[in-house]
Amino acid sequence: MILNDIQIRHGVVGGTLLSTVLNISIHDVLFTALMSVIGAVISFIVSYVLRKLFLDKN
């Protein structure tokens, strides 16, 4: 009974991952990578500006 449960669970997870991977285009991957780079740069700039505004009051 437990073996069947594990096989069913692995089958469902494998099928879900495979169907997801097959539906992702290179355009989606590149768009996600570009958005993550933009987000990282903006986060760095905002943290740098806030650090300069509030910590460097010498």
C-alpha angles and dihedrals in degrees: 000000000000091000091056091049091053092047092049092047092049091047093052094046093045093048092048093049093045094049090047094049092049092053096051113095128204087249090061092049093049092046091051092048092049093049091050091051091049091048092050093049093048091047091051093048093048093048091047092051093046091049091051092047099047109024106036101064097136 
